[in-house]
């Protein structure tokens, strides 16, 4: 059996007045996602359990079949796994965003989608002036970076993801709790250094959002997770993504990762290449997960036009070729689902259940007409525990 999972990150949303009361998914032309819903089953799944922030770390862990209440220790440790950063059990890992604040407000969690080159140089220069012992900076992708602490200081912190506080006072959401004074000092140091840094001077002159400071959050220790093959009896899988978080989850699950030339987290990503490579990897692996971040990033910028364009590009260039490839195998199943909603109206991740559609061998058509949130809601198929979805996808008769 061949299995394919496609995640258009954050594609689910609420109805928008600008779209005549439709969601971006309803407004977008998605013939291939619609076809999957028509061929099989569509429903809703709750990927973010009570007590957790809505984010791809929690939601993706859940939909991969791992209960966040058992296995989730923080977002940053998952990204550390992607970079193969060695961690002792007592080491702490923090996500280290480069962000834009202006007038005291959080304006952009991604510092204008800063390039890898600019981000790396800012962090190299910051590392030279930080005076806090035990901290190491690791550059990731664009604005997504890590800070690791190796030492005796313990932390009991409350932090906030910067993408969850757009246009809110940044000072209000700085870290609090045991050890927060250290994180606040480093944040202040970064703000002073970045204020007149040549990279930011150039960005300012070009009218691009500057990286005004770092933002530390998502802290935790390294998690211990059983391998996917041991848990579900499916041979080693393959992850295709432009996001370190998912690469880290893949590493912890014992999967391989495949890089696509030109793959990014934004709408400039290589959709065509990702679709081609996902189809190719299915000849090598029994399970391939292809994740596309661009709808989520568009939502965080309140850009419904780009979100629709991203959804349509995923449907045309990724879902279409992968569905065609799957149908060339004698036994196969495909699933399409956003990991969580990301709402244009709030620029934040939502907590509502997200839609999923499954088609393939042994899955009976249930009469759905299209792939959309209202149709999923009306289907009657609802999974309250997101970590049970993977077993449903792999084993259910789908009837």
C-alpha positions as CSV (number, residue, x, y, z in Angstrom):
1,X,0.0,0.0,0.0
2,X,1.2,3.5,-0.9
3,X,0.2,6.4,1.3
4,X,0.4,10.1,0.5
5,X,-0.4,13.0,2.9
6,X,-0.5,16.6,1.7
7,X,-0.7,19.4,4.2
8,X,-1.6,22.9,2.9
9,X,-0.6,24.6,6.2
10,X,-3.3,26.9,7.7
11,X,-5.5,26.7,4.6
12,X,-8.7,26.3,6.7
13,X,-10.3,29.5,7.7
14,X,-13.5,31.3,8.5
15,X,-16.0,33.0,6.1
16,X,-14.8,36.4,4.9
17,X,-17.0,39.3,3.9
18,X,-14.5,40.1,1.2
19,X,-15.3,36.7,-0.4
20,X,-19.1,37.0,-0.1
21,X,-19.2,34.9,3.0
22,X,-17.0,32.1,1.6
23,X,-13.8,30.8,3.1
24,X,-10.6,31.0,1.1
25,X,-10.9,27.3,0.4
26,X,-14.4,27.7,-0.9
27,X,-13.4,30.7,-3.0
28,X,-10.3,28.9,-4.5
29,X,-10.5,26.6,-7.5
30,X,-9.5,23.2,-6.1
31,X,-10.6,20.5,-8.6
32,X,-8.1,18.0,-7.3
33,X,-8.9,18.4,-3.6
34,X,-12.6,18.3,-4.6
35,X,-12.0,15.1,-6.5
36,X,-10.4,13.5,-3.4
37,X,-13.4,14.5,-1.3
38,X,-15.8,13.1,-4.0
39,X,-13.9,9.8,-4.3
40,X,-13.8,9.2,-0.6
41,X,-14.6,10.7,2.8
42,X,-14.5,14.2,4.2
43,X,-14.7,15.1,7.8
44,X,-13.3,17.2,10.7
45,X,-10.5,16.5,13.1
46,X,-9.5,18.3,16.3
47,X,-5.7,18.5,16.1
48,X,-5.2,20.9,19.0
49,X,-6.1,19.4,22.4
50,X,-7.3,21.5,25.3
51,X,-4.6,23.3,27.1
52,X,-2.3,23.7,24.1
53,X,-1.5,26.7,21.9
54,X,-2.7,26.2,18.3
55,X,0.4,25.7,16.2
56,X,2.0,23.3,13.7
57,X,4.1,21.7,16.4
58,X,1.1,20.5,18.4
59,X,-1.2,20.0,15.4
60,X,1.2,18.0,13.2
61,X,2.4,15.8,16.1
62,X,-1.3,15.1,16.6
63,X,-2.2,14.2,13.0
64,X,0.9,12.0,12.8
65,X,-0.6,9.9,15.5
66,X,1.2,11.1,18.6
67,X,-0.8,12.6,21.5
68,X,0.7,16.0,22.4
69,X,-0.3,15.5,26.0
70,X,2.2,12.6,26.1
71,X,5.0,13.6,23.7
72,X,5.0,17.4,23.3
73,X,7.8,19.2,25.2
74,X,7.9,22.4,23.2
75,X,8.3,23.6,19.6
76,X,11.9,24.5,19.7
77,X,13.2,21.0,20.6
78,X,11.5,19.7,17.5
79,X,13.3,22.2,15.3
80,X,16.6,21.3,17.1
81,X,16.1,17.7,15.9
82,X,15.9,19.0,12.3
83,X,19.3,20.6,12.7
84,X,20.7,17.5,14.4
85,X,21.7,19.7,17.3
86,X,23.0,17.4,20.1
87,X,21.1,17.8,23.3
88,X,21.5,16.5,26.8
89,X,18.3,15.8,28.8
90,X,18.9,18.9,30.8
91,X,19.5,21.3,27.9
92,X,16.9,23.9,27.0
93,X,16.0,24.9,23.5
94,X,14.3,28.2,22.6
95,X,12.8,29.4,19.3
96,X,14.6,32.6,18.4
97,X,12.5,34.6,15.9
98,X,13.7,37.7,14.2
99,X,10.7,40.0,14.4
100,X,9.6,43.6,13.5
101,X,8.3,45.8,16.3
102,X,7.3,49.4,15.6
103,X,5.8,51.9,18.0
104,X,6.0,49.2,20.7
105,X,3.7,46.9,18.7
106,X,4.4,43.5,17.2
107,X,4.2,44.2,13.5
108,X,5.7,41.2,11.8
109,X,6.7,37.8,13.3
110,X,8.9,37.1,10.2
111,X,10.9,40.4,9.9
112,X,9.6,40.8,6.4
113,X,10.3,37.2,5.5
114,X,14.0,38.0,6.0
115,X,16.5,36.1,3.8
116,X,18.8,33.4,5.1
117,X,21.8,35.5,4.4
118,X,20.6,38.6,6.3
119,X,19.3,36.5,9.2
120,X,22.6,34.6,9.6
121,X,24.6,37.8,9.6
122,X,22.5,39.4,12.2
123,X,22.7,36.4,14.5
124,X,26.5,36.0,14.0
125,X,26.9,39.6,15.0
126,X,24.6,39.1,18.0
127,X,26.5,36.1,19.2
128,X,29.6,38.2,19.4
129,X,28.0,40.7,21.9
130,X,25.8,38.4,24.1
131,X,27.3,38.1,27.6
132,X,25.0,35.4,29.0
133,X,27.0,32.2,29.7
134,X,25.7,28.9,28.4
135,X,23.7,30.2,25.4
136,X,24.4,29.2,21.8
137,X,22.6,30.6,18.7
138,X,21.8,28.3,15.7
139,X,20.6,29.8,12.5
140,X,17.7,27.9,10.9
141,X,15.6,29.1,7.9
142,X,14.8,32.8,7.4
143,X,13.4,34.2,10.6
144,X,13.2,30.8,12.3
145,X,16.2,30.3,14.5
146,X,17.1,28.6,17.8
147,X,18.9,29.3,21.0
148,X,20.2,26.5,23.1
149,X,21.1,26.8,26.8
150,X,23.5,24.3,28.4
151,X,24.0,25.0,32.1
152,X,22.5,24.8,35.6
153,X,19.9,27.5,35.3
154,X,16.4,26.1,35.4
155,X,13.5,27.8,33.6
156,X,9.8,28.0,34.4
157,X,8.6,30.4,31.8
158,X,5.5,31.7,30.2
159,X,6.2,32.8,26.6
160,X,4.1,33.8,23.6
161,X,4.5,33.0,19.9
162,X,5.0,36.3,18.0
163,X,2.6,35.3,15.3
164,X,-0.2,35.1,17.9
165,X,0.2,38.8,18.9
166,X,0.0,40.9,15.8
167,X,-0.5,44.6,16.5
168,X,-0.3,44.0,20.2
169,X,2.1,45.6,22.6
170,X,5.3,43.5,22.5
171,X,6.3,44.5,26.1
172,X,3.1,42.9,27.4
173,X,4.1,39.5,26.0
174,X,7.8,39.4,26.9
175,X,8.8,36.2,28.9
176,X,7.8,36.0,32.5
177,X,8.7,33.5,35.3
178,X,11.8,31.9,36.5
179,X,14.8,32.8,34.3
180,X,12.8,35.4,32.3
181,X,15.2,38.2,33.3
182,X,18.0,36.4,31.2
183,X,15.8,36.2,28.1
184,X,14.7,39.8,28.5
185,X,18.3,41.0,28.7
186,X,19.2,39.2,25.5
187,X,16.2,40.6,23.8
188,X,17.2,44.1,24.8
189,X,20.8,43.5,23.7
190,X,19.5,42.4,20.2
191,X,17.3,45.5,19.9
192,X,20.3,47.8,20.6
193,X,22.5,46.0,18.2
194,X,20.0,45.8,15.4
195,X,18.8,49.4,15.6
196,X,21.5,50.7,13.3
197,X,22.9,47.5,11.9
198,X,23.8,47.9,8.2
199,X,21.4,45.2,7.2
200,X,18.5,47.0,8.8
201,X,19.6,50.4,7.5
202,X,19.4,48.9,4.0
203,X,16.0,47.3,4.7
204,X,14.7,50.6,6.1
205,X,15.8,52.5,2.9
206,X,14.2,49.8,0.8
207,X,10.9,50.0,2.7
208,X,11.2,46.5,3.9
209,X,10.3,45.4,7.5
210,X,13.5,45.4,9.6
211,X,14.6,42.7,12.1
212,X,14.3,45.0,15.1
213,X,15.0,42.3,17.8
214,X,14.9,38.6,18.6
215,X,11.9,37.0,20.2
216,X,12.4,33.9,22.4
217,X,9.6,31.3,22.9
218,X,8.6,27.7,22.4
219,X,11.1,26.4,25.0
220,X,11.5,22.8,26.1
221,X,13.8,19.8,26.5
222,X,14.4,17.1,23.9
223,X,11.3,14.7,23.5
224,X,11.4,11.0,23.4
225,X,9.1,9.6,20.7
226,X,8.7,6.0,19.4
227,X,9.5,5.5,15.8
228,X,6.6,5.6,13.3
229,X,7.4,2.2,11.8
230,X,7.3,0.6,15.3
231,X,4.1,2.4,16.2
232,X,2.1,1.8,12.9
233,X,3.9,-1.0,11.1
234,X,4.5,1.1,8.0
235,X,8.0,1.2,6.4
236,X,10.1,4.3,6.7
237,X,8.4,7.5,5.5
238,X,9.6,10.6,3.8
239,X,8.9,14.2,4.7
240,X,9.0,17.0,2.1
241,X,8.8,20.5,3.7
242,X,10.5,23.9,3.9
243,X,10.0,24.1,7.6
244,X,12.5,22.9,10.2
245,X,9.7,22.0,12.7
246,X,8.4,19.3,10.4
247,X,11.9,18.1,9.5
248,X,12.6,17.7,13.2
249,X,9.4,15.6,13.7
250,X,10.4,13.5,10.7
251,X,13.8,12.9,12.3
252,X,12.3,11.9,15.6
253,X,9.9,9.5,13.8
254,X,12.7,7.8,11.9
255,X,11.7,9.2,8.5
256,X,14.0,10.6,5.8
257,X,13.6,14.2,4.5
258,X,13.8,15.2,0.9
259,X,14.8,18.7,-0.2
260,X,13.2,20.4,-3.2
261,X,15.2,23.1,-5.0
262,X,13.6,26.5,-4.5
263,X,11.3,25.3,-1.7
264,X,10.5,28.1,0.7
265,X,7.8,28.9,3.3
266,X,6.2,31.6,1.2
267,X,4.3,32.0,-2.0
268,X,7.5,32.2,-3.9
269,X,8.1,28.5,-3.3
270,X,8.7,25.9,-6.0
271,X,5.2,24.4,-6.1
272,X,5.9,22.6,-9.4
273,X,9.1,21.0,-8.1
274,X,7.5,19.9,-4.9
275,X,4.7,18.2,-6.8
276,X,7.1,16.4,-9.1
277,X,9.4,15.3,-6.3
278,X,6.6,14.1,-4.1
279,X,5.4,11.9,-6.9
280,X,8.9,10.6,-7.4
281,X,9.4,9.8,-3.7
282,X,6.4,7.6,-3.8
283,X,8.3,5.1,-5.9
284,X,11.0,4.9,-3.1
285,X,8.8,5.2,0.1
286,X,5.5,3.6,1.1
287,X,4.5,6.9,2.9
288,X,5.3,10.4,1.7
289,X,4.1,13.6,3.5
290,X,4.3,16.8,1.5
291,X,3.8,20.0,3.5
292,X,3.4,23.5,2.0
293,X,3.6,26.5,4.4
294,X,2.5,29.3,2.1
295,X,-1.2,29.5,3.0
296,X,-0.3,29.9,6.7
297,X,2.2,32.7,6.0
298,X,-0.4,34.6,3.9
299,X,-2.9,34.3,6.7
300,X,-0.5,35.8,9.2
301,X,-0.2,38.8,6.8
302,X,-4.0,39.1,6.5
303,X,-3.5,38.6,2.7
304,X,-6.6,36.6,1.5
305,X,-5.7,37.1,-2.2
306,X,-2.3,35.4,-1.7
307,X,-3.8,32.7,0.4
308,X,-6.3,31.8,-2.4
309,X,-3.4,31.8,-4.9
310,X,-1.4,29.6,-2.7
311,X,-4.2,27.1,-2.2
312,X,-4.8,27.0,-5.9
313,X,-1.1,26.5,-6.6
314,X,-1.0,23.6,-4.1
315,X,-4.1,22.0,-5.7
316,X,-2.8,22.4,-9.2
317,X,0.9,21.6,-8.8
318,X,1.1,19.3,-5.8
319,X,-2.2,17.6,-5.2
320,X,-3.0,17.0,-8.9
321,X,0.3,15.3,-9.8
322,X,0.4,13.3,-6.6
323,X,-3.2,12.1,-7.0
324,X,-2.4,11.0,-10.6
325,X,0.7,9.1,-9.4
326,X,-1.2,7.4,-6.6
327,X,-3.8,6.1,-9.1
328,X,-1.0,4.3,-10.9
329,X,-0.4,1.9,-7.9
330,X,-2.6,-1.1,-7.3
331,X,-3.2,-0.2,-3.6
332,X,-3.1,3.4,-2.3
333,X,-4.6,6.0,-0.1
334,X,-4.3,9.8,-0.1
335,X,-5.2,12.4,2.6
336,X,-5.3,16.1,2.3
337,X,-5.7,18.3,5.4
338,X,-4.5,21.6,6.8
339,X,-2.8,21.0,10.2
340,X,-4.9,23.8,11.8
341,X,-6.9,26.8,10.6
342,X,-5.1,30.1,10.3
343,X,-7.7,32.9,10.2
344,X,-7.3,36.0,8.0
345,X,-9.5,38.1,10.2
346,X,-7.2,37.7,13.3
347,X,-3.9,36.8,11.6
348,X,-3.7,34.0,14.2
349,X,-4.0,30.2,14.3
350,X,-7.5,29.1,15.1
351,X,-8.7,26.3,17.4
352,X,-11.6,25.0,15.4
353,X,-11.4,21.4,14.1
354,X,-9.8,21.3,10.7
355,X,-11.1,19.5,7.6
356,X,-9.6,16.3,6.1
357,X,-10.4,14.2,3.0
358,X,-9.3,10.6,2.4
359,X,-9.6,8.6,-0.8
360,X,-8.2,5.4,-2.2
361,X,-8.2,1.6,-1.8
362,X,-11.0,0.5,0.5
363,X,-12.5,4.0,1.0
364,X,-16.1,4.2,-0.1
365,X,-17.4,7.4,-1.5
366,X,-19.7,9.2,0.9
367,X,-21.3,11.7,-1.6
368,X,-19.3,14.8,-0.8
369,X,-19.4,17.4,-3.6
370,X,-16.3,19.5,-2.8
371,X,-13.5,20.0,-0.3
372,X,-14.6,22.8,2.1
373,X,-15.1,23.5,5.7
374,X,-19.0,23.6,5.6
375,X,-19.1,20.3,3.7
376,X,-16.7,18.7,6.2
377,X,-18.8,20.0,9.0
378,X,-22.0,18.6,7.5
379,X,-20.5,15.2,6.9
380,X,-21.0,13.8,10.3
381,X,-17.5,12.4,10.4
382,X,-15.7,14.0,13.3
383,X,-12.7,12.9,15.2
384,X,-12.3,14.6,18.6
385,X,-8.8,13.2,19.2
386,X,-6.4,14.2,16.5
387,X,-3.9,11.6,17.3
388,X,-6.4,8.9,16.3
389,X,-6.5,10.3,12.7
390,X,-3.4,8.4,11.5
391,X,-4.8,5.0,12.5
392,X,-8.1,5.9,10.8
393,X,-6.2,6.9,7.6
394,X,-4.0,3.8,7.6
395,X,-6.5,1.1,8.8
396,X,-10.1,2.3,8.4
397,X,-12.3,0.7,5.8
398,X,-13.6,4.2,5.1
399,X,-17.2,3.0,4.8
